[in-house]
Amino acid sequence: MAEGNTIRDQCIFCKIVDGKEPNNIVHQDEELVVFPDRRPAAPHHYLVVSREHLRDAKSLGSQHKKLIENQVRVGLEVLQDQGGNTDTARLGYHWPPFHTVSHLHLHVIAPEAEMGFIARGIFKKDSFWFVSPEFVLERLSEKS
């Protein structure tokens, strides 16, 4: 990192959260920001990003359980508000080292049936590289 630069200066999601990078934000509160994925896997594909720079789901501790629960709740609310069906949604986190942005973000994708072949692989349920919020919460409970 260059002298004087912080992680927030380098992270694209921090720049979006801080309003330094343009994006179509569909929800924001004191903890989370939600915006469409730039490469959507389905008609509805949102990223629920923490305002705090946290590296990824694997790096979280038990104190982050509420954050994960809030990401899921807000993600489903946004999906519904945007006209998506929560019954046909796929939610998950890319598991390190299989992510392109090192900033905690939940993918909310719907409908699953409209995901293309490549997207089905990239966002494969309960794989080594894409895990459910339930998996993350269970892992955090084990850390308690």
LOFI-982684 format. One record per atom (N, C-alpha, C): atom name; y, z, x; residue in three letters. Coordinates in nm, 2 decimals. Each point is the difference from the previous one (the first is absolute). Example, Ala and Ser with C-alpha at 12.3 -4.5 7.8 and 13.67 -1.06 7.14 Angstrom:
<rs>
  atomo       v       w       u  residuo
      N   -0.57    0.78    1.32      Ala
     CA    0.12    0.00   -0.09      Ala
      C    0.12    0.00    0.09      Ala
      N    0.11   -0.07   -0.04      Ser
     CA    0.11    0.00    0.09      Ser
      C    0.11    0.08   -0.08      Ser
</rs>
This chain:
<rs>
  atomo       v       w       u  residuo
      N   -0.12    0.00    0.08      Met
     CA    0.12    0.00   -0.08      Met
      C    0.12    0.00    0.09      Met
      N    0.10   -0.08   -0.03      Ala
     CA    0.12   -0.01    0.07      Ala
      C    0.08    0.13   -0.01      Ala
      N    0.08    0.03    0.11      Glu
     CA    0.08    0.12    0.00      Glu
      C    0.09    0.01   -0.13      Glu
      N    0.00    0.11   -0.06      Gly
     CA    0.09    0.02   -0.12      Gly
      C   -0.06   -0.04   -0.13      Gly
      N   -0.11   -0.07    0.00      Asn
     CA   -0.07   -0.04   -0.12      Asn
      C   -0.10    0.10   -0.04      Asn
      N   -0.01    0.02   -0.13      Thr
     CA   -0.09    0.10   -0.06      Thr
      C   -0.11   -0.08   -0.07      Thr
      N   -0.11    0.07   -0.04      Ile
     CA   -0.10   -0.06   -0.08      Ile
      C    0.06   -0.06   -0.12      Ile
      N    0.09    0.06   -0.07      Arg
     CA    0.06   -0.05   -0.12      Arg
      C    0.07   -0.13    0.03      Arg
      N    0.06   -0.02    0.12      Asp
     CA    0.07   -0.12    0.03      Asp
      C   -0.10   -0.12    0.02      Asp
      N   -0.12    0.03    0.04      Gln
     CA   -0.11   -0.10    0.03      Gln
      C   -0.09   -0.03   -0.12      Gln
      N   -0.01    0.09   -0.10      Cys
     CA   -0.09   -0.01   -0.11      Cys
      C    0.06   -0.08   -0.11      Cys
      N   -0.06   -0.11   -0.04      Ile
     CA    0.05   -0.08   -0.11      Ile
      C    0.01    0.08   -0.13      Ile
      N   -0.10    0.08   -0.03      Phe
     CA    0.00    0.08   -0.13      Phe
      C    0.11    0.10    0.01      Phe
      N    0.03    0.06    0.11      Cys
     CA    0.11    0.10    0.01      Cys
      C    0.13   -0.07   -0.02      Cys
      N    0.01   -0.13    0.05      Lys
     CA    0.12   -0.07   -0.02      Lys
      C    0.02   -0.04   -0.15      Lys
      N   -0.10   -0.03   -0.07      Ile
     CA    0.00   -0.02   -0.14      Ile
      C    0.04    0.12   -0.08      Ile
      N   -0.06    0.11    0.03      Val
     CA    0.02    0.13   -0.06      Val
      C    0.15    0.04    0.02      Val
      N    0.05   -0.02    0.12      Asp
     CA    0.14    0.04    0.04      Asp
      C    0.10   -0.10   -0.05      Asp
      N   -0.04   -0.11   -0.06      Gly
     CA    0.09   -0.10   -0.05      Gly
      C    0.06   -0.10    0.10      Gly
      N   -0.07    0.00    0.12      Lys
     CA    0.05   -0.09    0.11      Lys
      C   -0.07   -0.13    0.00      Lys
      N   -0.10   -0.02   -0.08      Glu
     CA   -0.08   -0.12   -0.01      Glu
      C    0.00   -0.04   -0.15      Glu
      N    0.04   -0.12   -0.04      Pro
     CA   -0.01   -0.03   -0.14      Pro
      C   -0.14    0.00   -0.06      Pro
      N   -0.01    0.04   -0.12      Asn
     CA   -0.12    0.00   -0.07      Asn
      C    0.02    0.02   -0.15      Asn
      N   -0.09   -0.04   -0.08      Asn
     CA    0.01    0.02   -0.15      Asn
      C   -0.06    0.13   -0.04      Asn
      N    0.07    0.11    0.02      Ile
     CA   -0.05    0.13   -0.03      Ile
      C    0.00    0.02   -0.15      Ile
      N   -0.12    0.04   -0.05      Val
     CA   -0.02    0.02   -0.14      Val
      C   -0.01    0.15   -0.04      Val
      N    0.00    0.08    0.09      His
     CA    0.00    0.15   -0.02      His
      C    0.04    0.07    0.13      His
      N    0.08    0.10   -0.02      Gln
     CA    0.02    0.09    0.11      Gln
      C    0.04    0.14   -0.05      Gln
      N   -0.05    0.10    0.07      Asp
     CA    0.03    0.14   -0.03      Asp
      C    0.02    0.07    0.14      Asp
      N    0.01    0.13    0.00      Glu
     CA    0.02    0.08    0.12      Glu
      C   -0.12   -0.01    0.10      Glu
      N   -0.11   -0.04   -0.05      Glu
     CA   -0.12    0.00    0.09      Glu
      C   -0.06   -0.14    0.03      Glu
      N    0.02   -0.09   -0.10      Leu
     CA   -0.07   -0.13    0.00      Leu
      C    0.09   -0.12   -0.03      Leu
      N   -0.04   -0.11    0.06      Val
     CA    0.07   -0.13   -0.04      Val
      C   -0.11   -0.10   -0.03      Val
      N    0.02   -0.08   -0.10      Val
     CA   -0.10   -0.10   -0.04      Val
      C    0.06   -0.14    0.00      Val
      N   -0.07   -0.09    0.06      Phe
     CA    0.05   -0.14    0.00      Phe
      C   -0.12   -0.10    0.00      Phe
      N    0.02   -0.12   -0.04      Pro
     CA   -0.11   -0.10    0.00      Pro
      C   -0.04   -0.03    0.14      Pro
      N   -0.13   -0.03    0.02      Asp
     CA   -0.05   -0.04    0.13      Asp
      C    0.05   -0.14    0.02      Asp
      N    0.04   -0.03    0.13      Arg
     CA    0.05   -0.14    0.03      Arg
      C   -0.11   -0.10    0.00      Arg
      N   -0.13    0.04    0.00      Arg
     CA   -0.11   -0.10   -0.01      Arg
      C   -0.09    0.06   -0.10      Arg
      N    0.03   -0.02   -0.13      Pro
     CA   -0.07    0.06   -0.11      Pro
      C   -0.15   -0.05   -0.01      Pro
      N   -0.09    0.09   -0.02      Ala
     CA   -0.14   -0.04   -0.02      Ala
      C   -0.03   -0.03   -0.14      Ala
      N    0.09    0.03   -0.10      Ala
     CA   -0.02   -0.02   -0.14      Ala
      C    0.14   -0.01   -0.06      Ala
      N    0.01   -0.03   -0.13      Pro
     CA    0.13   -0.01   -0.06      Pro
      C    0.08    0.13    0.01      Pro
      N   -0.06    0.11    0.00      His
     CA    0.06    0.13    0.02      His
      C   -0.05    0.06    0.13      His
      N    0.08    0.02    0.10      His
     CA   -0.04    0.06    0.13      His
      C    0.12    0.07    0.05      His
      N   -0.01    0.14   -0.01      Tyr
     CA    0.11    0.08    0.04      Tyr
      C   -0.04    0.09    0.11      Tyr
      N    0.10    0.04    0.09      Leu
     CA   -0.02    0.10    0.10      Leu
      C    0.08    0.12   -0.03      Leu
      N   -0.07    0.11    0.00      Val
     CA    0.06    0.13   -0.03      Val
      C    0.01    0.07    0.14      Val
      N    0.12    0.01    0.04      Val
     CA    0.03    0.04    0.14      Val
      C    0.07    0.14    0.00      Val
      N   -0.05    0.08    0.09      Ser
     CA    0.07    0.13    0.02      Ser
      C    0.13   -0.01    0.07      Ser
      N    0.10    0.07   -0.04      Arg
     CA    0.13    0.00    0.07      Arg
      C   -0.02    0.05    0.14      Arg
      N   -0.08    0.11    0.01      Glu
     CA   -0.03    0.05    0.13      Glu
      C   -0.09   -0.09    0.08      Glu
      N    0.03   -0.02    0.13      His
     CA   -0.08   -0.09    0.08      His
      C   -0.13    0.08    0.04      His
      N   -0.10   -0.03   -0.07      Leu
     CA   -0.14    0.05    0.03      Leu
      C   -0.08   -0.12    0.04      Leu
      N   -0.08    0.01    0.11      Arg
     CA   -0.06   -0.12    0.06      Arg
      C   -0.10   -0.07   -0.10      Arg
      N   -0.09    0.08   -0.06      Asp
     CA   -0.10   -0.06   -0.08      Asp
      C   -0.08    0.11   -0.08      Asp
      N   -0.09   -0.04   -0.09      Ala
     CA   -0.07    0.10   -0.07      Ala
      C   -0.09    0.08    0.08      Ala
      N   -0.06   -0.06    0.11      Lys
     CA   -0.09    0.07    0.09      Lys
      C    0.07    0.12    0.07      Lys
      N    0.13   -0.01    0.02      Ser
     CA    0.07    0.10    0.08      Ser
      C    0.05    0.11   -0.08      Ser
      N   -0.02    0.00   -0.13      Leu
     CA    0.05    0.11   -0.09      Leu
      C   -0.08    0.13    0.01      Leu
      N    0.07    0.11   -0.03      Gly
     CA   -0.06    0.13   -0.01      Gly
      C   -0.01    0.04   -0.15      Gly
      N   -0.06    0.12   -0.02      Ser
     CA   -0.02    0.05   -0.13      Ser
      C    0.13    0.02   -0.08      Ser
      N    0.11    0.02    0.08      Gln
     CA    0.13    0.02   -0.07      Gln
      C    0.05   -0.13   -0.06      Gln
      N   -0.07   -0.11    0.02      His
     CA    0.05   -0.13   -0.06      His
      C   -0.08   -0.04   -0.13      His
      N   -0.08    0.09   -0.05      Lys
     CA   -0.08   -0.03   -0.12      Lys
      C    0.10   -0.04   -0.12      Lys
      N    0.10    0.08   -0.02      Lys
     CA    0.10   -0.02   -0.11      Lys
      C    0.06   -0.14    0.02      Lys
      N    0.03   -0.04    0.12      Leu
     CA    0.07   -0.13    0.03      Leu
      C   -0.10   -0.11   -0.04      Leu
      N   -0.12    0.01    0.03      Ile
     CA   -0.10   -0.11   -0.04      Ile
      C   -0.01    0.00   -0.16      Ile
      N   -0.01    0.11   -0.06      Glu
     CA    0.00    0.01   -0.15      Glu
      C    0.12   -0.06   -0.06      Glu
      N    0.12    0.02    0.06      Asn
     CA    0.12   -0.06   -0.05      Asn
      C    0.01   -0.15    0.03      Asn
      N   -0.05   -0.04    0.11      Gln
     CA   -0.01   -0.15    0.02      Gln
      C   -0.08   -0.07   -0.11      Gln
      N   -0.12    0.06   -0.03      Val
     CA   -0.08   -0.06   -0.10      Val
      C    0.07    0.00   -0.14      Val
      N    0.06    0.12   -0.04      Arg
     CA    0.06    0.01   -0.13      Arg
      C    0.12   -0.10   -0.01      Arg
      N    0.08    0.00    0.11      Val
     CA    0.12   -0.09   -0.01      Val
      C   -0.05   -0.15    0.01      Val
      N   -0.10   -0.03    0.08      Gly
     CA   -0.05   -0.14    0.01      Gly
      C   -0.05   -0.05   -0.14      Gly
      N   -0.07    0.09   -0.07      Leu
     CA   -0.05   -0.04   -0.13      Leu
      C    0.11   -0.02   -0.10      Leu
      N    0.10    0.09    0.00      Glu
     CA    0.11    0.00   -0.09      Glu
      C    0.08   -0.13    0.03      Glu
      N    0.02   -0.04    0.12      Val
     CA    0.08   -0.12    0.04      Val
      C   -0.08   -0.12   -0.05      Val
      N   -0.13    0.00    0.02      Leu
     CA   -0.09   -0.11   -0.04      Leu
      C    0.02   -0.02   -0.15      Leu
      N   -0.01    0.10   -0.08      Gln
     CA    0.01    0.00   -0.14      Gln
      C    0.14   -0.05   -0.04      Gln
      N    0.10    0.05    0.06      Asp
     CA    0.14   -0.04   -0.03      Asp
      C    0.03   -0.14    0.03      Asp
      N   -0.07   -0.06    0.10      Gln
     CA    0.01   -0.14    0.04      Gln
      C   -0.09   -0.09   -0.08      Gln
      N   -0.07    0.05   -0.10      Gly
     CA   -0.08   -0.08   -0.09      Gly
      C   -0.15   -0.01    0.05      Gly
      N   -0.04    0.07    0.10      Gly
     CA   -0.14    0.00    0.04      Gly
      C   -0.09    0.09   -0.07      Gly
      N   -0.12   -0.02    0.00      Asn
     CA   -0.10    0.08   -0.06      Asn
      C   -0.07    0.10    0.10      Asn
      N    0.02    0.13   -0.02      Thr
     CA   -0.05    0.10    0.09      Thr
      C   -0.16    0.00    0.00      Thr
      N   -0.06   -0.05   -0.11      Asp
     CA   -0.15    0.00   -0.01      Asp
      C   -0.06   -0.11    0.10      Asp
      N    0.08   -0.10    0.04      Thr
     CA   -0.05   -0.10    0.08      Thr
      C    0.06    0.00    0.14      Thr
      N    0.05    0.12    0.04      Ala
     CA    0.07    0.01    0.13      Ala
      C   -0.10    0.05    0.11      Ala
      N    0.03   -0.05    0.12      Arg
     CA   -0.06    0.05    0.12      Arg
      C    0.10    0.07    0.08      Arg
      N   -0.02    0.13    0.04      Leu
     CA    0.09    0.08    0.08      Leu
      C   -0.07    0.04    0.13      Leu
      N    0.07    0.00    0.11      Gly
     CA   -0.06    0.04    0.12      Gly
      C    0.10   -0.01    0.12      Gly
      N   -0.06    0.05    0.11      Tyr
     CA    0.07    0.01    0.13      Tyr
      C   -0.08   -0.07    0.10      Tyr
      N    0.07   -0.08    0.09      His
     CA   -0.07   -0.05    0.11      His
      C   -0.03    0.11    0.10      His
      N   -0.12    0.00    0.05      Trp
     CA   -0.05    0.11    0.09      Trp
      C    0.02   -0.04    0.15      Trp
      N    0.06    0.07    0.08      Pro
     CA    0.02   -0.04    0.14      Pro
      C   -0.14   -0.03    0.07      Pro
      N    0.00   -0.09    0.08      Pro
     CA    0.12   -0.08    0.06      Pro
      C    0.03   -0.12   -0.09      Pro
      N   -0.05   -0.01   -0.12      Phe
     CA    0.01   -0.12   -0.08      Phe
      C    0.13    0.00   -0.09      Phe
      N    0.12    0.01    0.06      His
     CA    0.12   -0.01   -0.07      His
      C    0.10   -0.07    0.08      His
      N    0.10   -0.07   -0.06      Thr
     CA    0.10   -0.08    0.07      Thr
      C    0.13    0.08    0.02      Thr
      N    0.02    0.10   -0.09      Val
     CA    0.12    0.08    0.01      Val
      C   -0.04    0.14    0.01      Val
      N    0.04    0.07    0.10      Ser
     CA   -0.03    0.14    0.02      Ser
      C    0.10    0.09   -0.07      Ser
      N   -0.01    0.00   -0.13      His
     CA    0.08    0.09   -0.08      His
      C   -0.08    0.01   -0.13      His
      N   -0.02    0.12   -0.04      Leu
     CA   -0.08    0.03   -0.12      Leu
      C    0.04   -0.08   -0.12      Leu
      N   -0.09   -0.07   -0.06      His
     CA    0.03   -0.08   -0.12      His
      C   -0.13   -0.02   -0.08      His
      N    0.01    0.02   -0.13      Leu
     CA   -0.10   -0.03   -0.10      Leu
      C    0.01   -0.14   -0.06      Leu
      N   -0.10   -0.07    0.01      His
     CA    0.00   -0.13   -0.07      His
      C   -0.05    0.02   -0.15      His
      N    0.08   -0.06   -0.09      Val
     CA   -0.03    0.00   -0.14      Val
      C   -0.01   -0.15   -0.04      Val
      N   -0.12   -0.05   -0.03      Ile
     CA   -0.03   -0.14   -0.02      Ile
      C   -0.06   -0.02   -0.14      Ile
      N    0.05   -0.09   -0.08      Ala
     CA   -0.06   -0.03   -0.13      Ala
      C    0.04   -0.14   -0.04      Ala
      N   -0.09   -0.07   -0.08      Pro
     CA   -0.13    0.05   -0.03      Pro
      C   -0.10   -0.04    0.11      Pro
      N   -0.10    0.08    0.02      Glu
     CA   -0.10   -0.02    0.10      Glu
      C   -0.06   -0.14   -0.01      Glu
      N   -0.03   -0.04   -0.12      Ala
     CA   -0.06   -0.13   -0.03      Ala
      C    0.07   -0.12    0.05      Ala
      N    0.13    0.01    0.02      Glu
     CA    0.08   -0.11    0.05      Glu
      C    0.03    0.00    0.15      Glu
      N   -0.07    0.09    0.07      Met
     CA    0.01    0.01    0.15      Met
      C   -0.08   -0.12    0.05      Met
      N    0.06   -0.07    0.10      Gly
     CA   -0.07   -0.11    0.06      Gly
      C   -0.12    0.05    0.09      Gly
      N   -0.07   -0.09    0.05      Phe
     CA   -0.12    0.03    0.09      Phe
      C    0.04    0.08    0.12      Phe
      N    0.11   -0.05    0.07      Ile
     CA    0.04    0.07    0.13      Ile
      C    0.05    0.14   -0.04      Ile
      N    0.08    0.01   -0.11      Ala
     CA    0.06    0.13   -0.04      Ala
      C   -0.11    0.10   -0.03      Ala
      N   -0.11   -0.05   -0.07      Arg
     CA   -0.11    0.09   -0.03      Arg
      C   -0.06    0.06    0.13      Arg
      N    0.00   -0.08    0.10      Gly
     CA   -0.05    0.05    0.13      Gly
      C    0.09    0.10    0.07      Gly
      N    0.13   -0.04    0.00      Ile
     CA    0.10    0.09    0.06      Ile
      C    0.01    0.13   -0.07      Ile
      N   -0.01    0.00   -0.14      Phe
     CA    0.02    0.12   -0.08      Phe
      C   -0.13    0.04   -0.06      Phe
      N   -0.11   -0.01    0.08      Lys
     CA   -0.14    0.03   -0.05      Lys
      C   -0.01    0.15   -0.03      Lys
      N   -0.04    0.03   -0.12      Lys
     CA   -0.01    0.14   -0.04      Lys
      C   -0.10    0.08    0.09      Lys
      N    0.04    0.12    0.04      Asp
     CA   -0.08    0.09    0.07      Asp
      C   -0.07   -0.06    0.12      Asp
      N    0.07   -0.08    0.08      Ser
     CA   -0.05   -0.06    0.12      Ser
      C    0.05    0.08    0.12      Ser
      N   -0.03   -0.04    0.12      Phe
     CA    0.04    0.07    0.12      Phe
      C    0.15   -0.02    0.02      Phe
      N    0.06   -0.10   -0.07      Trp
     CA    0.14   -0.03    0.03      Trp
      C    0.09    0.02   -0.12      Trp
      N   -0.05    0.03   -0.12      Phe
     CA    0.08    0.02   -0.12      Phe
      C   -0.06    0.11   -0.08      Phe
      N    0.07    0.11   -0.02      Val
     CA   -0.06    0.12   -0.06      Val
      C    0.08    0.04   -0.12      Val
      N   -0.07    0.06   -0.10      Ser
     CA    0.06    0.05   -0.12      Ser
      C    0.09    0.12    0.02      Ser
      N    0.09    0.03   -0.09      Pro
     CA    0.07    0.12    0.00      Pro
      C   -0.09    0.12   -0.01      Pro
      N   -0.11   -0.01   -0.08      Glu
     CA   -0.09    0.11   -0.02      Glu
      C   -0.07    0.03    0.13      Glu
      N   -0.03   -0.10    0.08      Phe
     CA   -0.06    0.02    0.14      Phe
      C    0.10    0.08    0.08      Phe
      N    0.12   -0.04    0.00      Val
     CA    0.10    0.07    0.08      Val
      C    0.02    0.15   -0.04      Val
      N    0.01    0.02   -0.14      Leu
     CA    0.01    0.13   -0.05      Leu
      C   -0.12    0.09    0.04      Leu
      N   -0.12   -0.06   -0.01      Glu
     CA   -0.12    0.08    0.04      Glu
      C    0.00    0.04    0.14      Glu
      N    0.05   -0.09    0.09      Arg
     CA    0.00    0.02    0.14      Arg
      C    0.11    0.11    0.03      Arg
      N    0.11    0.00   -0.07      Leu
     CA    0.11    0.10    0.01      Leu
      C   -0.05    0.14   -0.04      Leu
      N   -0.08    0.00   -0.11      Ser
     CA   -0.06    0.13   -0.05      Ser
      C   -0.09    0.06    0.10      Ser
      N   -0.07   -0.09    0.07      Glu
     CA   -0.09    0.05    0.11      Glu
      C    0.07    0.06    0.12      Glu
      N    0.13   -0.04    0.01      Lys
     CA    0.08    0.05    0.11      Lys
      C    0.06    0.14   -0.03      Lys
      N   -0.01    0.04   -0.13      Ser
     CA    0.07    0.13   -0.04      Ser
      C   -0.07    0.11    0.06      Ser
</rs>
